[in-house]
Amino acid sequence: MAMEKNQTVTLTIDDIGKDGQGIGKYDDMAVFVMGALPGETVAAQIIKVKKSYAVGRLETIETASPHRVKPPCGVYKACGGCTLQHLAYAAQLTVKQRMVQSCMTRIGKLSVPVLFPLPSAHEYRYRNKAAFPVQTRDGVAHIGLYGARSHDIVDVDDCRLQQRDTATVLSQIRVWLVKYGISVYDEQRQEGLLRHIVLRTAKSGEIMLVFVINGEELPHLKELQALLRFVLPQVKHIILNHNTENTNVIMGGRNTVILGRGYFLEPICGLEFKVGPGSFLQVNARQMEALYQNLLHRLEIKPSDIVLDLFCGAGTISLCAAQQAKKVYGIEVSEEAVQNARFNARLNGMDNAAFFSGDAGRLMPQILETAGFADVVIVDPPRKGLSEPLIDTIIAAAPSRVGYVSCDPATLARDLARFAEGGYAAGEIQPVDMFPQTTHVECVTVLERR
């Protein structure tokens, strides 16, 4: 009998999807149910029926998983940020290992060992950066996070993934918004001033507060400064980021420093790095160091090695590698990031690292003309992974080792299969749990030329 919308079905959940939904079968059709866990028997109301799958809304749990836990967040179901808070942390790690292994087998057609993920030191309170959209609804300003599959803001008083001081900053900003009637941006009418609030926290505890505004000035900032100076003196930097475009991109390209120097220095693997409003930095500081150390351990960089670091950002991996290598060349498409990388090299007194702005596929052959060869190539691409031409360029350069840091196991599997066609074999894959309470996972692997 064909499944119909609004029908209630009983399902045995066998797996978890990439967005955190439990997956069960009904008459051989996959049914995705948010909130259900593997091993559970649930009743779900069907809310969508497609040709090859259906989506159900969890009604009751008839048999609960022994790994089910009570989420500590009061807006967990409404907010779109976390998807696994109802699953015990050890079980989350098992799920992530299985997800990575499935991608290798199903997408890459590869037989590659996938190790158990490196667990995060903190299951909560691990993020060092947060971007909170601001929205007016029914005449009231809301600060929080977007709801699941929605552009409506869920008010969040205390996001459990953020540092504890974040809640204090937001509470003071809420008071300030109401007291002084600060204008909030309306993305439909493209009017209003305050768009986002971005917070960055250093390991030292100092806080950077960034107001993303649709304009040049934000009124009554002195009053907010006085309030924060009394309540939370850890706020050392206040910056206006100017974004006057009709866009979903959070930050604009220009900043005005109101308080502090506009950046802080963050220690990473024995070095220091400049972190500004738009700097890319992994949001889980402890896991970032674990990831870098694992990568460098696997690469076994020698003092005579020439290293190319593609997608180098502000030079974090490049400069960590330069501690071991003869020379490191970093390539990054963002000119601002390259300027930061050069600053970081000077800051750390490292003259064996050079950074270039542009497309990696275009610049890599030019750099190789100067360097002569590359012993090691490191790639840390965005979620879309590597393009086929860039993979071909790397293979043609014939490095002995390729270190791959991935934030998407599906594109990693696809790219490893392409490298395999060019004579490179991946060793074991080490997942690193950078994002507890979500399905996201980073992976590290090293490919060697056969």
Secondary structure, 3 states (H helix, E strand, C coil): CCCCCCCEEEEEEEEECCCCEEEEEECCEEEEEECCCCCCEEEEEEEEECCCEEEEEEEEEEECCCCECCCCCCCCCCECCCCCCCECHHHHHHHHHHHHHHHHHHCCCCCCCECCCECCCCCCCCECEEEEEEEEECCEEEEEEEECCCCCEEECCCCCCECHHHHHHHHHHHHHHHHHCCCECECCCCECCEEEEEEEECCCCCEEEEEEECCCCCCCHHHHHHHHHHHCCCEEEEEEEECCCCCCCCCCCEEEEEECCCCEEEEECCEEEEECCCCCCCCEHHHHHHHHHHHHHHHCCCCCCEEEEECCCCCHHHHHHHCCCCEEEEEECCHHHHHHHHHHHHHCCCCCEEEEECCHHHHHHHHHHHHCCCCEEEECCCCCCCCHHHHHHHHHHCCCEEEEEECCHHHHHHHHHHHHHCCEEECCEEEECCCCCCCCCEEEEEEEEC
